[in-house]
Amino acid sequence: MAGFDALTLARMQFAFTISFHIIFPVFSIGLASYLAVLNGLWLWTKNPVYQDLFNYWKKIFAIAFGMGVVSGIVMSYQFGTNWSVFSDKVGPVIGPLMGYEVLSAFFLEAGFLGVMLFGLSRVGPKLHMFATAMVAAGTFMSAFWIVAVNSWMQTPQGYGTNAAGQYIVKSWVEVIFSPSFPYRLVHMTLAAYLTTAFVVGGVGAFHLLRNNANAAARVMFSMAMWMAVIVAPLQILAGDAHGVNTLEYQPAKIAAMEGDYETSSGTPLILFGLPNSQTGKMDYEVSIPHLGAMILTHDWNGSVKGLNSFPAADRPPVAVVFWSFRIMVAIGMAMLGLGLWSLWLRFKSGLYTASWMQRFAVLMGPSGFVAVLAGWITTEVGRQPFTVYGLMRTVDSVSPIAAAGVGASLIAFIVVYFTLFGAGLFYILRLMNTAPQRDETDLDQGAPIRAGGIMPAPNLISADGQILPSRRFS
C-alpha cells in the first residue's frame, strides 16, 4: 500500500467493506418480503408449491442474513478507528439513529428469525406467518433507519452546534425526515425488491432450462417476472423524482452524473462521452439536445448548473460518478426490457418454453447487485468532497492514524472477506443449483444440511407424472 496516505486508505477500506456488506441487506430486505408473500399465499390457497418455495428460499435467506450481520459489525468499528473525528462531530446526530436501528429493527428481525426458520411445526401456521411478517417488517425498519442516517449526511437539516463544535439535534423530525429521505427510502426499497426478483427469476429460469415441467420453478419464475413488469417502471419514476430532488439540494452531484460542465439553456442529455476535468468539457460527446433539461427541470428550455460554475475544491470526481450512474441506468433499462419481454411471452403462452428469454433471465440474475453497487457509488462519490454535505469535508473527518496501520487492516479485510464470504457465496450458489423439490424438507424437521441442499431430495413430479398446478402467478 505504499504511496497511499491514511485518508485514501481509509476511504478504500470503507468502500471495500461496505460494498461487501450492502449486497446482503438489500437481498435480505427483498427476500424477507418474498418469504412473507409465499407464506401468505400458502395459507390462502393451500397450494403446497408455495410452502415448497418458502422452505427452499428460507435456507438461502438464513445464510444471507447471517453474512449481512457479520459484515455489518465491521462497519461500526471503522467509525471509531478510521473516522474518529467524524464520529466525534456528528455522533450526537447519527449515533442515536443507528442505535434505534439496532433496538427496533435488528431485535425484531433476530427475535422472530428462529420462529420463522424452525417454528412452523411448533407454533402453528398462523403464528409462524406472524413471525415471518415481523422478520420482513424488521428488514424494512432497518432500511428506514440506515437510509435516515445517510440522507441526513446528504441533505442535513434540524441540527445545531454546541460549544465543542459538535453537531447536535434541534429537531428529530427534521433530522429523520430530511429533504432527500423519502426519495432515498423508496428508491432503496424498490431496488431491494428488484434485486431479489431478478435473483429469484434467474434461479427459476436456470431450473426451467433443465426441466420446464418443474412446477415450483415455474411459479418462482412467473412471480419474479411479474415483479419486473410492475416494479421496474416504478423504480424509473422514483429515480426521476430522486434526481429532481438531488438537483435542488446537491446540484454539483447532478452535474457530475450528467457530465454537464457548462450551464446552458436547453441542457442536453449526454449519453456517452469522456469527462475531461482538466479542460472542463466532455470529449467525444454523444448527446440529445434539450432532453437533459426536460428530464431534470421538466422544461424544454430549462438549464442545469454546470460543474464549471462550482469551485474546483467542491466538485466530485466526475468520471466515476458519470459512469457509475450510466451503469445503474443501463441495468434498469435492461430489467424493464426483460419484464416487458416476459409479459409478451406470457400472453403468447410461451413464458416457460422460451429458452432464449430464460437464458437472458439467468444472465440478469445478479444484475440487481451490480445496479445497487453502481447506485451506491454514484450517491457516495457524488457527495465528495464532503462526508456531511456542505458541512464537513472528508479530509477533516479521518482519524489521526498512520497509513501503515490502515493499509495492514485493509489487506487483512481483503483476505478474510474473500475467504469467508467467498465460502458463503459458494454455499448459497450450491443451494440455488439444487432444484426446488416437491415436499421440500423444512429446517425444523431435523434433516441434515449439506452443500447441495437439505436431504433427502424427493422427486420433482408426483408418481403419476402430474405437474402440481399453481393457482396464482402462473
N, C-alpha and C positions, 0 to 999 in steps of 0.2 A: 504493500500500500504506500510505497514511497512516492513522494511528490504530491500527496493529498494532505490538506490541512484538516484540523479537527472538525471544522464546520462541514466541509464536504463529506468527510467520512461519516459524520453523524447523520447527515441527510441521506446518504446512501444506505446506512443501516436501517433507518426508519422506513425508507421506501421499500427496501427488500423485505423487511418483516411484515409490514402492513400489506404488501402485495400478496404474500402468502396467506395472511390472516383473512383478508376481505372476502376471498372466494368462498370460505366456509360459512360465515354468517349469511351471505347472500343466498347460498344454496339451502341453508337451514331454514331461512325465512320462507322461501317458496315451497320447500319440501314439507315443512310442518303444516302449512295450509293445504297442500295437496293430500297429505295423510288425513287431515280432518275431513276433507271432501269425500275421500274414499270411504272412510268410516261411516260418515253420514249417509252416503249412497247405499252402503251395505245394510244399514238399519232400515232405510226407507224401502228399498227394493227387494231385500233378502237374496239378491243375486250374489252367490259366493265368489264370483270373479273379483268383485270389489274387495272382499276380505283377502283373497289371494294376493292382490296387488298391494293392499295395505301391509300385509306381512312381508312381502318382497321388499318394499321400499323402506320400511321402518328399520331394517337391518342396516341399510346404507345410511339412513338418517342418523342412527346411533353413532356410527363411525365419524361422519362428517361433523356432528355436534361436538363430539369429544375432541376432534382435531381443532375445531374452532375455539373451544375453551382453552386448550393448551397454548395455541398461538396467540390468543388474546392476552394471556397473562404477561407475556413478554412485552407487549406494547406499553402497559402501565409502568413497568420498571424503567423503560427508556426515558420517560418524562423526568424521572429523578436523576438518572445517570448522565444522559447526554443533553437534556434540555432543562436543567435545574433553574436557570434564570427565567425561562418561560413559565415553568411551573410556579415559581415564586410570585411572578407578576400577575398571572391570570388564575392561579389556584382558587381564590375565593369565588370565582365565577364558574369555572368548568369542573372544579373538584366535586361540589355537591351534585352537579348534573350526572357525572359519572358514577357517583355513589347511589343516586336514585336508580340508575340503570341496573346496578347490582341488586339493590334491595327490592325493587319492584319487578324487574324483568327476569333477571337470571334466577332469582329464587323461585319465581313462578315456573319457569321452564324446568329447573332442576327438581323442584318439588313434585311435579306431575310426570316427569320423564319416565321414572321407574314404573309408574302405573300404566303409562301408555305402552311401554315396551314389554312388560311382563304380567300385566294385571287383568287381561280380558277374562280368563277363567277364574279369577279370584274375586273381582269386584262386580262382574256382570257387564253386559253391553252398554247400558246407559251411562253408568259411572265411568266406564272406560272411554266412552265418547266425550264425556265432560273433560276428562283428563287430557285427551288428545286436543280438544279445543283450547284448553288452558296452555298447553305447550305452544300451539300456534299463536295464541294471544301474547304469550311471553316473548316469542321471537319478534313479533311486531313492536311490542313495547321497547324491546332492546334497540330496534332500529330507530324508534321515536327519540330516545334519549341521546343516542350517538349522533344522529343527524342534527339534533338540537345543539349539541356541542360544536359540531363542525360548522353549522350555519351561523352560530354566533361569531366564530372566528372569521367567517367570510363577510358577514354583514352585522357587525357589533352594534348593539343598542342596549338601553336600560342599565348602563354601567356608570360608575363614578370612580374616583381615585381617593386613596387615603394618604396619610402623611408619609407612609413608607413607599409611596409610588405604585402600590398595587391597585389593580382594577377590582372594584367591589360592586356588588349588586345593589342597584337602586329600585329596580322593578323586575321581579322574577317573571312576570307575564311577558314583558318586553324582551328579556333575555332568552326565554324559551322560544317564544314565537317571534323570532327575529324576521326581518323582511323576506329573507330567502328561504326560511324554514318550510313553509307549506309546499313550495315548488320542489325543494330537495327531497322532502319526505315522499311525495307522490312519485317523483322520478325514480327514487331508490327502490321503493316498494314494487313498482311495476317492473323495474329491472330485475328484481329478485324473482318475481313470478315468471318473467320471460326466460330468465336463465334456467330455472327449474323446468319449465315447459319444454325447452329445447333439449335438455338432458334426458328427460323422460321420453320425448319424441324420438331422440336419437337411439336410445336403448330399445324402444318399441320397434323402430324401423329395422334395427340390426337383427332382431329376432324374427321379424316378419320376412326378411330376406332369407332367413334359414328355413322358416316354416310359416307361411302366411295363413295357416289354419289355426295358429295359436290364439285362442280366444282372449287371453289376458294381454298378449302383445297387441292385439287389435284394439282393445279398449284403451290401453295407455297411449297408443299412438293417436287414436281418434281424439282423446281428451286433450293431448298436447297440441294437436293441430287446431282444435277449437280455440285454445288459449292464444295461439299465434295469431289467428284471424282477429280475435277480439282485442287482445292487449297490445299488439304491435302498433295499430293505429292510435290507440290511447297514449302510448308512450311517445309517439311522434308529436301529438298535440301537447302533452305535458312538457316535452323538451322545448317546443316552441315557446310556451309560456315561461318556462325557466330561463330561456335565452333573453326574452324581453325584460324579465326581472334583473338578470345579470347586467344587461345594458344600462339599466338605471343605476345600479349600485356598484358595479365593477366594470366600468367601460373599457379599461385597459385590457382586461381579460378577454372581452368580446372582440376587441381589435386584434388581439393575438390569435384568437380562434378563427377569425375570418381572414386574417392576413392583410388587414387594411392598414397601410402605412400613412396614407393621406386622407384627409377629410374632404369629402366631395358630395355634391348633390346627386341623388340617384345612385347611391353606393352599389357597386356591382357585387354579385355573388361569385367569389373566386373558387372555382372548382379544384384547380391544381396550380402548382407553382412552387418555386423555391424561394423561401424567405431569405432576404439579404439585409440583415440588420446593419451592416457596415455602410451600405449605400442608402438604406432606408426605403427600399422598394422591393416589390415581388418580381423575381426573374422568371421568365418563361410562363407568364400568367395566362391561364385559360379561365375566362370569366363570362358571366351573363349579366349585361348591364341592367341596373335598377333592381334586380331581384333580391340582392342583399338588403337594400333599403326596404323593400316590400315585406320581407320576412321579419326583419327586426323592428321596423318602425311602423309597419302597415301603411306606409305612404310611398307611392311610386317614386316621388322625388325627394324622399327623406334622406338624411345624411347620418352616417355613423362616424364618431370621432376617431381619427386615425392615430396610430402609435406615435407618429412624429409630433403629435400635439402634447404628449406627456413627457416629463423629464426622463432622461435616459436611465436614471437610477430607479425609476418607478415602473419600468417596463418588465413584463415577464419574459422568459425565454421563448421567443416566437416559434421557432421551428418545432420544438417539442409539442407545444400546445396546438399549433396548426395541424400537425399530422395526427396526433392522438385523437383530436376531435373528428377528423375525417375518417379514421378507422372506426370510431364509435358509430358515426352516422352511416357508413357503408354497411356495417353489420346490421344495423337497424333496418335498412332498406332490404337487405337480403332476408331478414326474418319476415318482413312484411310480404316479400315475394313468395317465400315458401308457404306462408299461410294462405295467400290467395291461390297458389297452385293447388294446395290441398283442397281448398274449397271447390275449385273447378272439378277436380277429380272426384270429390265426394258426390257432386251432383251427377257425374257420369258413372257412378258406381264402380270407380276404379281405384279407390283410395288404398286398398290393401293389396293390389296387384301391380301397381305402378313402381317397378323396381328402380327406375332412374330417380324418381322423386324420393324414394326411400333411401337410396344411396346419398342423395343430397342432404336428407334429414340427418343421416349418420354423420356426415361431414360437418353439419351445423350443430351437432351436439354440444361441443364445448364453446360455441360462439358467444354465448351469453357471458361467460367468464372473461373472454377477451374484451368484449364491449364494456364490461364493468371496470376492468383494469384501465382501458383507454379513457373511460369517463373519469375515473379517479385521477389519472394523470392530468387530464385537462383541467379538472377542478383545482387540484392542489398545486400543480406547477403554474397554472394561470394566476394563482393568488400571490405568487412571488413578486417582489422580494419581501413579502410580509408573512408572519405567522398569524397575526391578528390584523386583518386588512385595514390599512391606514393608521394603525395604532402602534404596532410592534414589529420591527423588522427581524427577519430570520437571523441575520448576523449578530443581533443583540440578544438572541434567545438561547444560544448554545451555552453549555456548561464550560467552566474554565478547566478543561482537561486536556491532556496530551494526545496528539494524534496517534501515537503508537498504541495507547490503550484502546481507543475506539477501533483502530484497524484490527487489533488482535481479536476483539469481541465480534467484529464483523465477520472475520474469517471463521471463527467458531460457529457463529449463527449459520453461515452458508453450509458448513459441513454437517451440522446437526440437523438443520431443516431439510436438506436434500435427502439425508439418510432416513430420518423418522417419517417425514411427510411423504417422501417417495414410497416408503413401505406402506403407509396408509392408503395412498392413492392406488398403489398396485393391488391392494386387497379390495378396495372399492370396485376397481375395474374387473377383478375376478368375480365378484358378486354380480356385477352387471352382465358379465359374459354368460352367466347361468340363466337360462330361460325361465320366466315365471311359470310355476307349475300349478296344476290342479291340486287343490288341498295343500297349498303352500304351508309348510311347517311353521308354527308360531314359536317365538323365542321362549315363551313360558311353558313349553312342553318338555323342556329338558333335553332337547336334541342337541348333539354336539355340533359345534361350529367348525367348518373347515374353509379353506380359501375359496373353494368352488361354491359355497353356499351352505345351507342347512341340510343335513342328512336326515332322513332319506329323501330321494328325489322321485316323486311319483310321476306317472305318465302325463304327457301334455293333454291328451284327449281321453275321454272316457272309454271303457272297454268296448262299447258297441260302436265306437268310431264317431260319435256325435260331438259336435262343437258346442260348448256351452254358450247359449245366447247372451247378448248384452242388451239390457233394456234401455240403457242410457248411453249417449255419446257414441253410438255405433252407426 
